[in-house]
Structure formats: structure tokens, C-alpha cells
Amino acid sequence: MTKQYFKEIAEYNLWANTIVCSWLEQINDEQWNKEIISSFNSIQETVLHIISAEKAWIERFRKNPQIVWIQSSFKGTKEEHIKLWKETSEEFKSIVDAFDENNLNTNLDFKRLNGDAYSMPYYQLFAHVVNHATYHRGQLVTMLRQSGFTNISATDILGVYRR
């Protein structure tokens, strides 16, 4: 794996999240909060989970031992969620862009939210951040359709490579 690859997938993550945010800007509060059976019970809860996870990884990459899991405390509006998601995705991309390629195989020691200690190479963690968001973006597509929003476009990584 090369730094270029991780720069590309961080760019993809930002691009795809920005597209999803544009969809979210078009839905109403009823759709945003509608209870839908999935990993999380609404579009809002799913979006907040994605943001929370990405923010937690950013803090770990910065070697911050005190991870704040915002999913349990953030009570912002839909617009504030969207703004925070875009900022968080840009921040992740900046971290990857500035990362020293020689350290991709270096382990990051971190604690999970339950306190369990782990150590994994950065390249695996960068891939995980993007894969995690991709998984939940797929859920959002289904949830948006179930809430009546159908103005969905592709967010596959090929869209970034074709630009």
C-alpha cells in the first residue's frame, strides 16, 4: 500500500460524504428523524454514528488519549450535523494527506471505547475509517428511499477515479 492509495480513498470518502450531505440538505425534519429499522433507528442517528466514529479515529491519529464519543452528547440540528460531517471528512483527508508514508506499517496503540487496548498499523486503520463510512452510507441510501427521498446518485469510488 502506498500513501497515494490512502490519499485517493480519503478523497473518495470526502467526495461521497459530500454527496450524501447534499441529499440530507433536501430532506425535511420528519424524514431526518423518522424511525426506520436499521443499525441505527433514524437517518439522524446513522449520520451521527458515522461522524462520531470518524471523529474518534481523528483523535486517535492525533494521539489524544481522551476520546469523546459525540454520538451520546451531540444534539445539533440537521444543518449542524451536515456541517460537522463535512468538516470531519475534510479533517480526515488532511491527516492522510500529511501522513508520512514511511509510517503506514507502523502500529498505532489505541483504546476502544470500552477500554480494550489495541495496536494496529495505520494503513489498516485508514482503510477501516473509509470502509466504515461506506458501509453506513449504503444504509443511508436505503433509509432515505424508505423515507420517500429518491434523488439518489452514485457514490461508488469509480466516480472519483473518473473525474
C-alpha positions as CSV (number, residue, x, y, z in Angstrom):
1,M,0.0,0.0,0.0
2,T,1.2,3.5,-0.8
3,K,0.3,6.9,0.6
4,Q,-1.1,7.8,-2.8
5,Y,-3.7,5.0,-2.4
6,F,-4.8,6.3,1.0
7,K,-4.9,9.8,-0.3
8,E,-7.3,8.6,-3.0
9,I,-9.6,6.8,-0.6
10,A,-9.6,9.7,1.8
11,E,-10.6,11.9,-1.2
12,Y,-13.2,9.4,-2.1
13,N,-14.6,9.4,1.5
14,L,-14.8,13.2,1.4
15,W,-16.4,13.2,-2.1
16,A,-19.0,10.6,-1.2
17,N,-19.9,12.1,2.2
18,T,-20.3,15.5,0.5
19,I,-22.8,13.9,-2.0
20,V,-24.7,12.3,0.9
21,C,-24.8,15.6,2.7
22,S,-26.3,17.2,-0.4
23,W,-29.1,14.6,-0.2
24,L,-29.6,15.3,3.5
25,E,-30.0,19.0,2.8
26,Q,-33.0,18.2,0.7
27,I,-35.0,16.1,3.2
28,N,-37.3,17.5,5.8
29,D,-37.1,17.1,9.6
30,E,-39.8,14.4,9.5
31,Q,-37.6,12.3,7.1
32,W,-34.5,13.1,9.1
33,N,-36.0,11.8,12.4
34,K,-38.3,9.1,11.1
35,E,-37.9,5.8,12.8
36,I,-36.5,3.3,10.3
37,I,-35.3,-0.2,11.3
38,S,-31.6,-0.4,10.6
39,S,-28.3,-0.5,12.6
40,F,-29.5,2.9,14.0
41,N,-33.1,4.0,14.2
42,S,-33.1,7.0,12.0
43,I,-31.2,8.9,9.3
44,Q,-30.1,11.3,12.0
45,E,-28.8,8.6,14.3
46,T,-26.9,6.9,11.4
47,V,-25.3,10.1,10.3
48,L,-24.3,10.9,13.9
49,H,-22.7,7.5,14.2
50,I,-20.6,8.0,11.1
51,I,-19.4,11.4,12.3
52,S,-18.7,10.1,15.8
53,A,-16.6,7.2,14.6
54,E,-14.6,9.4,12.1
55,K,-14.0,12.0,14.8
56,A,-12.9,9.3,17.3
57,W,-10.3,8.0,14.8
58,I,-9.1,11.5,14.1
59,E,-8.5,12.0,17.8
60,R,-6.7,8.6,18.0
61,F,-4.5,9.6,15.0
62,R,-3.6,12.8,16.9
63,K,-2.6,10.6,19.9
64,N,-5.4,12.1,22.1
65,P,-6.0,9.6,24.9
66,Q,-9.4,11.2,25.7
67,I,-11.8,10.2,23.0
68,V,-15.2,12.0,23.2
69,W,-17.9,9.8,21.6
70,I,-20.2,12.6,20.4
71,Q,-23.0,10.2,19.5
72,S,-24.0,10.3,23.1
73,S,-23.9,14.0,23.5
74,F,-24.3,15.9,20.2
75,K,-27.8,17.4,19.9
76,G,-27.4,19.6,16.9
77,T,-29.8,20.4,14.1
78,K,-29.7,18.7,10.8
79,E,-27.7,21.6,9.4
80,E,-25.2,21.3,12.2
81,H,-24.8,17.6,11.6
82,I,-24.1,18.2,7.9
83,K,-21.6,20.9,8.7
84,L,-19.8,18.8,11.2
85,W,-19.8,15.8,8.9
86,K,-18.2,17.8,6.1
87,E,-15.6,19.3,8.5
88,T,-14.8,15.9,9.9
89,S,-14.3,14.3,6.5
90,E,-12.0,17.2,5.4
91,E,-10.0,16.8,8.6
92,F,-9.6,13.1,8.0
93,K,-8.4,13.8,4.5
94,S,-5.9,16.4,5.8
95,I,-4.5,13.8,8.2
96,V,-4.0,11.3,5.5
97,D,-2.5,13.9,3.1
98,A,0.1,15.0,5.7
99,F,0.9,11.5,6.9
100,D,4.4,10.2,6.5
101,E,4.3,7.3,4.1
102,N,7.2,5.6,5.9
103,N,4.8,5.1,8.9
104,L,2.0,3.3,7.1
105,N,3.1,0.0,8.5
106,T,3.7,1.4,12.0
107,N,1.2,0.4,14.6
108,L,-1.0,2.9,16.4
109,D,-1.7,1.9,20.0
110,F,-5.2,2.9,21.0
111,K,-8.1,2.0,23.3
112,R,-11.5,1.2,22.1
113,L,-14.4,3.0,23.7
114,N,-14.9,0.0,26.1
115,G,-11.3,0.5,27.3
116,D,-9.7,-2.5,25.5
117,A,-6.2,-1.8,24.2
118,Y,-5.4,-2.5,20.6
119,S,-2.5,-1.9,18.3
120,M,-2.8,-1.9,14.5
121,P,-0.9,-0.4,11.5
122,Y,-2.1,2.9,10.3
123,Y,-2.8,1.6,6.8
124,Q,-5.4,-0.8,8.2
125,L,-7.0,1.9,10.3
126,F,-7.1,4.4,7.4
127,A,-8.8,1.7,5.3
128,H,-11.2,1.0,8.2
129,V,-12.3,4.6,8.5
130,V,-13.3,4.7,4.8
131,N,-14.9,1.3,4.8
132,H,-16.9,2.0,7.9
133,A,-18.3,5.2,6.3
134,T,-19.0,3.4,3.1
135,Y,-21.0,0.7,4.9
136,H,-23.2,3.2,6.7
137,R,-23.6,5.4,3.6
138,G,-25.2,2.3,1.9
139,Q,-27.6,2.1,4.8
140,L,-28.4,5.7,4.4
141,V,-29.4,5.2,0.8
142,T,-31.9,2.5,1.9
143,M,-33.2,4.7,4.7
144,L,-33.5,7.7,2.5
145,R,-35.5,5.7,0.0
146,Q,-37.7,4.3,2.7
147,S,-38.4,7.9,3.9
148,G,-39.5,8.9,0.5
149,F,-36.4,10.5,-0.8
150,T,-35.4,9.2,-4.3
151,N,-33.0,11.7,-5.7
152,I,-30.1,9.3,-5.1
153,S,-27.0,9.3,-7.2
154,A,-24.0,7.0,-7.3
155,T,-21.3,7.3,-4.7
156,D,-19.1,4.5,-5.9
157,I,-15.3,5.1,-5.8
158,L,-15.3,5.0,-9.6
159,G,-16.9,8.4,-9.5
160,V,-13.7,9.9,-8.0
161,Y,-11.4,8.0,-10.4
162,R,-13.4,9.1,-13.5
163,R,-13.1,12.8,-12.6
